[in-house]
Amino acid sequence: MISEKQLAANRANAQRSTGPRTEAGKRRSSLNALRHGLTGQVVILPEEDREAFDNFSKEILACFELDNAVERQLAQSYASYQWRINRAAAIEDNMFALGIVEQVAGNLDIDDPEVHNAASNAKTFRLDAQEFGRLSMYTQRLVNQADKVLKQLEHLQAERRNRQSRDLCQVASIYKAYRRQNAPFDPKENGFDLTVPQIEAFLHRQNLGNAEYLTEQIQKARPKAA
């Protein structure tokens, strides 16, 4: 059990502590826990890496028409795997660059800088072949996991779209009947996991083959004369 004397010393030290003072210490302290907005999970990243990760994830997620939390989770997992794959590739590049910085090929009498760098890369790989092999296996696992998650997401979305397509064909006639009576229609109250805008977009696509409807839409889109 801590003594009163030691407790008092700890309190005194805490009062004197003002956090990191050097630039290196301040940079280390920037590795604070940051809460990821999408998942609510805590991610420890430097501020600039966190911003890059968020921007990267947003671009990946924007490639999918995400409809629910499960799809968003799979898409976020896929983005995370792609980020880690890119990071592994960067680590490999940096391992070769480190060999050049450390002058791995310094004892070779090569004047041409490109040839010298190529020789340095080869020697770096030979010296650290085991580490490169580990990195390669790690990357391959990430690629396999990313592919697996992407297939899950695509399968889930295909099932959803097929289900929605079947439901749209059924609900469209019901919706038109309600609309003829000027009655409000709530798809969810009638057992359909759809929205009114989705139903109207479906009807619009169907009606594009109708010449009369198409002419009417073109006339509506024309600017009115002043």
Phi, psi and omega in degrees: 000137183293139182279163178297323180295317180292322178298318179296321179295320179297318179297320180295319178296321180296323179293326181280343184287127181239012180087183182295139181250326181280161179297321179296319179294322179293323178295320178295323182288345178286349177280058181273159178290123179245131182275124180287125186296327185284314185259344183079003180275154179273127179239130180261107181213150170298155185304317183291325178290323178297317179295317179296319179296316180296317179295319178298315181296319180299319180294321178294312182297329180292344179284345183246145175271086187278135187244337184209178186296323181295315178296319179295322179296315179296319179296321178294321177297318179297316179298320180296318178296318179296322177298316182291326175297315178297321179294320178297320178296321179294321178298318179298314178300319182290329176296319176293318179297323179296323177298323178291317180298320180278003177056051178302322180263022184297332181274002178268135182274080182232119182274323182293122184296324180292317178293321179298317179295320179297317178294322178296318178298317180297317181291322177299316179297318181294321181288327184242033184304323180295319180292320176296322178296318178297318180296322179296316178295320178298316180296318181296322176297319178296318179299317180296318180293319178297318179296320179296315180295319180297319179294322176299315181296314181296322179294316181296318181290323178296318177298317180297315182295320178297318179294317180294323179297317178295317181293324181297318179299325182280318187280339184300314180293325178295315181298319180296324178295317177297318183294323178297331179268005183055036181256142178292145181229124177248109182302319184293324178293340180257015174087017181246128179274063182222170176243160178300317177301325178295319180294317180294322177296322178296315179296323179298315179297321178297319185283349181296339177278353180268116185300320181295316179296318181296319178298320180296318180293322179295318179296323179292328183281342180290138178294139180283143180291141182288000000 
